[in-house]
Amino acid sequence: MTFDTPPRDIQPPDVPPLIVPVVAFIAARSGTGKTTLMESVLKELTARGYRVGTVKHSAHRVRIDKEGSDSWRFSRAGAVNSVVVGDNKMAVMRPAPENAAGQAIRDAARNADIVLVEGFKEIDLPKIEVYRKDHSTELLAGRGAAESFGIIAVATDGDLHVDDVPVLPLNEPRVVCDFIVERFFKGG
């Protein structure tokens, strides 16, 4: 499954359609292991030859360039984009647009076979909910609500039954990766 017609939340009207699969990792609260699972799935997908883009939602203000740095000065002077290039990486600083999630996903999709997103549970994307038995207090996929949240699976370390979606082992990223590959690349 790919987004030949992407979800309305990430498709600006003047931009060509996004045609790579996108899957978000979400949880009802922080500290459940979204980053750890996503990092492990990313490593597994990469080991299998997939090119993976990532997007991380931050509930905090993003500050990459420091006050007084050259890139900070260029941005303050009015640069639409300010790019810093080093020997091994580059970073683009620009103001976040109104549709920041969509733009970030589009950027991450460049040269990628799939995009993994951490967070953004409110936008219309397929999602894997992370539920840790000793930390989570609410199951978003519970009470038949999986479809309304776009949840396609729940990854947990507990004995959990969810009516409408598969339950995957949280501590076995290979199995989560198998699920993603089957669903998005093999037509499962």
N, C-alpha and C positions, 0 to 999 in steps of 0.2 A: 504494500500500500504506500503510495506517495501522494503528495498534495498537488495534483494537477490543478486543482482549484483550492488554494490554501484557505485555512480558516479565516473568517472575516477579521479577526483581531490582528492578524499579522500581514494582511494583504492590502497595501496601499493601492489605490486605483490606478496610479500611473507607473507601476512597477511590474515587470514580467512575473509570471507565476513561479512560485517556489516549487521545485520538482524533486527535492531530496526529502527523505523521511525525517521527521522531527519527533522526538519523544522526550517528555519532561519527567523528572523525578521530583515528587512532591511529598509533603507530610503535613499533618495537622499542626505540628510544632517543630521548632528547631532542635537539633541535638539527637535526631533519630538515626543518623547515618546516611543521609542523602549523598553527601560529598564522598564518603568512603565507597559507597556502592557505585556511584557514577564513575569515580576514578578507576575502580576495578573493572567495570564494564568497558570503559574507554580503553584500558590496557588490553583487554581480551579482544575487542573489536579490531584494534590496531594490529594485534598479533595475527589476526585472521586476514589481514590485508585491506581492511576498510580504512578510508580516510575520514576522520571524525572531527567535526567542529563542535565547540562547546560554548554555552552561554550560562553565566551565573547571575541570578538575580540577587541584588543586595538591598537589604532594607535600610542601609545606611548610605550616607552621601559618599560618592566615589571620588577619591583624591589620588591621582596617580602622579601628577607633576607637583613638585613642591613650590610653595610661594617663593618667588625670586628666581626660579630656574628659567632658562631660556624659553622652554616650551610654555611655561606659565605666562611669561612676558608676551610671547607671540599671541597666545589666546586672549589675554587682556587687551592687547592692541587691536583685536578684531579678526584674527584668523578664523576662518570657517572650520578648517581642520589644522591641527598642529601634529606633525609626525616626528617622532624621535626614533632614530635608527642607530643601532649599535652593531657590534661585530656579530652578535648571535640572535638578536631580536629587534622588533620594531613595535612601536605603540602609536596608535592614533588617538588623539584627544580632540573631542568636539562636544558641544553641548548636546544633551540628550533631547531628541525630538519628542513630540507628543506621543508618537507610536514607537517608543524606545525599544520595547520588546521585539516588535516586528522587525525593526531595522537591525537590531543585534543578531537576530536569528538569520536574517538575510546575509549579513556580513559573515557570520560563522559558516554559512552554507557554501561560500565560495570555495571551490576546489575540494569540497567534502562530499562523501557518499551518504552521510547521515549527520544530523546535529543532535547532540544531547544537551538538554536544558535542565538546570537546577533551579527549581522554584517556578514562579509565574503560574501558580495554581488557578488563577482567575481567568487565564486566557484559554481559548479553544484549541487545545492540542491533545494528542493522546498522552496519557500520563501513567506512570508506574508509581503507586503510593508506597512509601516506605513506612513500615509500622514495626516498632521495636516493643516487644512485650513489656519490658520493665521501664519504658520511658514514655511511650505513647499513651494518651488518655482518650483519644477520639479516633475512630476509624472513618475517614471520609467516604470510603466505598461501602460502608455499612448501611443498613436499612434501605437497600435497593437504590442508593444514590450514586453508584459508580458511573452510570451513563450520564447523569447530569454534570458530573465533574470531568467527564472524559477519561475516566480511569479504565485502563485496559488490563491491569494486573496489580496485585499487591505483593510486595516483597516483605517477608516477615521472618523473625527468628522464633516465632511462637507457633503454637498449634491453633490455627485460625481457619475458619470457613467463611467464605464470602460467596454469596449466591451467584452473582452475575459475571465474575471475572476469575481467572486463574490465580492461585496463590503460589508464589515462588519463594525458594529459600534465600533469605537475605544474605546469608554468609556463603553462598555459592554463586559468585558472579558469572561463572561459566554457564550456569543454567539460565540466569537472567539474560545473558548474551544470546544463548540459543533461542530463547523466546523472541527476542528482538529481531534476530536474523530471520527466523521462520516467519514472523508476522510481516516484516517490512521488505524483505528481499526474496523470499521464496513463496510469497502469496498465501501465507497461512492464515 
